[in-house]
Amino acid sequence: MTINYRPRGVCSAHMRVEVEDGVIQSLQVQGGCSGNLQGISRLVEGMEVSEAIRRLEGIRCGFKSTSCPDQLAQALKQYKQD
Protein backbone atom coordinates (compact mmCIF):
# COMPACT_ATOMS: atom_id res chain seq x y z
CA MET A 1 0.00 0.00 0.00
CA THR A 2 1.20 3.50 -0.78
CA ILE A 3 0.72 6.26 1.79
CA ASN A 4 0.82 9.80 0.41
CA TYR A 5 1.01 12.32 3.24
CA ARG A 6 1.35 16.10 3.37
CA PRO A 7 3.27 16.94 6.56
CA ARG A 8 2.16 19.89 8.67
CA GLY A 9 4.36 22.33 10.55
CA VAL A 10 7.68 21.16 9.08
CA CYS A 11 9.94 21.96 6.13
CA SER A 12 9.19 18.81 4.13
CA ALA A 13 6.31 19.07 1.66
CA HIS A 14 5.33 15.48 0.88
CA MET A 15 5.98 11.96 2.17
CA ARG A 16 5.42 8.77 0.22
CA VAL A 17 5.62 5.55 2.20
CA GLU A 18 5.35 2.05 0.76
CA VAL A 19 4.04 -0.45 3.33
CA GLU A 20 3.61 -4.17 2.77
CA ASP A 21 2.27 -6.56 5.43
CA GLY A 22 2.82 -3.97 8.17
CA VAL A 23 6.47 -3.38 7.23
CA ILE A 24 7.86 -0.17 5.69
CA GLN A 25 9.38 -0.97 2.31
CA SER A 26 10.47 2.56 1.38
CA LEU A 27 10.13 6.21 2.33
CA GLN A 28 10.58 9.17 0.00
CA VAL A 29 10.39 12.74 1.27
CA GLN A 30 10.25 15.92 -0.78
CA GLY A 31 11.69 19.04 0.82
CA GLY A 32 13.19 19.29 4.26
CA CYS A 33 16.75 18.53 5.36
CA SER A 34 17.93 16.18 2.62
CA GLY A 35 20.70 14.35 4.47
CA ASN A 36 18.68 13.78 7.63
CA LEU A 37 15.63 12.59 5.72
CA GLN A 38 17.70 10.23 3.56
CA GLY A 39 19.11 8.78 6.76
CA ILE A 40 15.67 8.37 8.33
CA SER A 41 14.41 6.77 5.12
CA ARG A 42 17.16 4.15 5.19
CA LEU A 43 16.70 3.50 8.90
CA VAL A 44 12.96 2.82 8.69
CA GLU A 45 13.15 0.52 5.65
CA GLY A 46 12.31 -2.99 6.84
CA MET A 47 10.92 -1.69 10.14
CA GLU A 48 7.45 -2.63 11.35
CA VAL A 49 4.99 0.27 11.27
CA SER A 50 4.27 0.01 15.02
CA GLU A 51 7.97 0.14 15.87
CA ALA A 52 8.53 3.20 13.67
CA ILE A 53 5.62 4.98 15.36
CA ARG A 54 6.99 4.10 18.80
CA ARG A 55 10.44 5.42 17.98
CA LEU A 56 9.49 8.58 16.04
CA GLU A 57 6.32 9.94 17.62
CA GLY A 58 6.85 13.04 19.74
CA ILE A 59 10.24 14.08 18.34
CA ARG A 60 10.43 17.86 18.06
CA CYS A 61 12.46 20.05 15.71
CA GLY A 62 13.87 23.05 17.56
CA PHE A 63 11.04 25.26 18.81
CA LYS A 64 8.42 23.48 16.69
CA SER A 65 5.90 21.15 18.32
CA THR A 66 6.58 18.49 15.65
CA SER A 67 9.31 17.29 13.27
CA CYS A 68 9.63 15.31 10.07
CA PRO A 69 10.07 12.06 12.05
CA ASP A 70 6.98 12.91 14.13
CA GLN A 71 5.02 13.68 10.96
CA LEU A 72 6.04 10.30 9.56
CA ALA A 73 4.68 8.72 12.75
CA GLN A 74 1.40 10.61 12.24
CA ALA A 75 1.15 9.34 8.65
CA LEU A 76 1.74 5.78 9.85
CA LYS A 77 -0.85 6.15 12.61
CA GLN A 78 -3.40 7.25 10.00
CA TYR A 79 -2.49 4.20 7.92
CA LYS A 80 -3.09 1.90 10.89
CA GLN A 81 -6.49 3.48 11.60
CA ASP A 82 -7.69 3.00 8.01
C-alpha atoms as a printed R data frame, in Angstrom:
   type eleno elety resid chain resno      x      y      z
1  ATOM     1    CA   MET     A     1  0.000  0.000  0.000
2  ATOM     2    CA   THR     A     2  1.202  3.501 -0.777
3  ATOM     3    CA   ILE     A     3  0.716  6.261  1.785
4  ATOM     4    CA   ASN     A     4  0.825  9.802  0.412
5  ATOM     5    CA   TYR     A     5  1.008 12.322  3.240
6  ATOM     6    CA   ARG     A     6  1.349 16.101  3.366
7  ATOM     7    CA   PRO     A     7  3.267 16.942  6.563
8  ATOM     8    CA   ARG     A     8  2.159 19.894  8.674
9  ATOM     9    CA   GLY     A     9  4.356 22.334 10.550
10 ATOM    10    CA   VAL     A    10  7.676 21.158  9.077
11 ATOM    11    CA   CYS     A    11  9.942 21.959  6.125
12 ATOM    12    CA   SER     A    12  9.186 18.810  4.133
13 ATOM    13    CA   ALA     A    13  6.309 19.074  1.661
14 ATOM    14    CA   HIS     A    14  5.335 15.478  0.876
15 ATOM    15    CA   MET     A    15  5.980 11.963  2.171
16 ATOM    16    CA   ARG     A    16  5.420  8.774  0.225
17 ATOM    17    CA   VAL     A    17  5.620  5.551  2.201
18 ATOM    18    CA   GLU     A    18  5.352  2.050  0.762
19 ATOM    19    CA   VAL     A    19  4.035 -0.447  3.331
20 ATOM    20    CA   GLU     A    20  3.611 -4.165  2.772
21 ATOM    21    CA   ASP     A    21  2.273 -6.557  5.433
22 ATOM    22    CA   GLY     A    22  2.817 -3.967  8.168
23 ATOM    23    CA   VAL     A    23  6.469 -3.377  7.226
24 ATOM    24    CA   ILE     A    24  7.858 -0.173  5.694
25 ATOM    25    CA   GLN     A    25  9.384 -0.966  2.314
26 ATOM    26    CA   SER     A    26 10.470  2.562  1.377
27 ATOM    27    CA   LEU     A    27 10.127  6.213  2.333
28 ATOM    28    CA   GLN     A    28 10.580  9.165 -0.004
29 ATOM    29    CA   VAL     A    29 10.387 12.740  1.268
30 ATOM    30    CA   GLN     A    30 10.249 15.921 -0.780
31 ATOM    31    CA   GLY     A    31 11.690 19.038  0.817
32 ATOM    32    CA   GLY     A    32 13.193 19.293  4.263
33 ATOM    33    CA   CYS     A    33 16.748 18.527  5.359
34 ATOM    34    CA   SER     A    34 17.930 16.181  2.619
35 ATOM    35    CA   GLY     A    35 20.699 14.350  4.470
36 ATOM    36    CA   ASN     A    36 18.678 13.781  7.627
37 ATOM    37    CA   LEU     A    37 15.635 12.588  5.724
38 ATOM    38    CA   GLN     A    38 17.695 10.232  3.559
39 ATOM    39    CA   GLY     A    39 19.106  8.779  6.762
40 ATOM    40    CA   ILE     A    40 15.666  8.368  8.328
41 ATOM    41    CA   SER     A    41 14.408  6.768  5.121
42 ATOM    42    CA   ARG     A    42 17.158  4.152  5.195
43 ATOM    43    CA   LEU     A    43 16.695  3.498  8.900
44 ATOM    44    CA   VAL     A    44 12.956  2.820  8.688
45 ATOM    45    CA   GLU     A    45 13.145  0.517  5.646
46 ATOM    46    CA   GLY     A    46 12.313 -2.991  6.841
47 ATOM    47    CA   MET     A    47 10.918 -1.694 10.143
48 ATOM    48    CA   GLU     A    48  7.446 -2.626 11.354
49 ATOM    49    CA   VAL     A    49  4.991  0.272 11.266
50 ATOM    50    CA   SER     A    50  4.271  0.012 15.020
51 ATOM    51    CA   GLU     A    51  7.972  0.142 15.872
52 ATOM    52    CA   ALA     A    52  8.534  3.203 13.672
53 ATOM    53    CA   ILE     A    53  5.624  4.982 15.364
54 ATOM    54    CA   ARG     A    54  6.988  4.095 18.802
55 ATOM    55    CA   ARG     A    55 10.443  5.423 17.981
56 ATOM    56    CA   LEU     A    56  9.490  8.577 16.042
57 ATOM    57    CA   GLU     A    57  6.316  9.942 17.619
58 ATOM    58    CA   GLY     A    58  6.852 13.041 19.743
59 ATOM    59    CA   ILE     A    59 10.237 14.078 18.336
60 ATOM    60    CA   ARG     A    60 10.432 17.860 18.062
61 ATOM    61    CA   CYS     A    61 12.460 20.053 15.712
62 ATOM    62    CA   GLY     A    62 13.866 23.051 17.564
63 ATOM    63    CA   PHE     A    63 11.043 25.258 18.811
64 ATOM    64    CA   LYS     A    64  8.416 23.478 16.690
65 ATOM    65    CA   SER     A    65  5.898 21.151 18.318
66 ATOM    66    CA   THR     A    66  6.579 18.495 15.649
67 ATOM    67    CA   SER     A    67  9.312 17.290 13.269
68 ATOM    68    CA   CYS     A    68  9.631 15.307 10.068
69 ATOM    69    CA   PRO     A    69 10.072 12.055 12.047
70 ATOM    70    CA   ASP     A    70  6.978 12.908 14.131
71 ATOM    71    CA   GLN     A    71  5.018 13.679 10.962
72 ATOM    72    CA   LEU     A    72  6.037 10.302  9.559
73 ATOM    73    CA   ALA     A    73  4.681  8.720 12.747
74 ATOM    74    CA   GLN     A    74  1.404 10.613 12.241
75 ATOM    75    CA   ALA     A    75  1.146  9.343  8.654
76 ATOM    76    CA   LEU     A    76  1.745  5.783  9.845
77 ATOM    77    CA   LYS     A    77 -0.855  6.153 12.608
78 ATOM    78    CA   GLN     A    78 -3.403  7.248 10.003
79 ATOM    79    CA   TYR     A    79 -2.494  4.202  7.919
80 ATOM    80    CA   LYS     A    80 -3.093  1.897 10.892
81 ATOM    81    CA   GLN     A    81 -6.493  3.482 11.604
82 ATOM    82    CA   ASP     A    82 -7.686  3.001  8.013
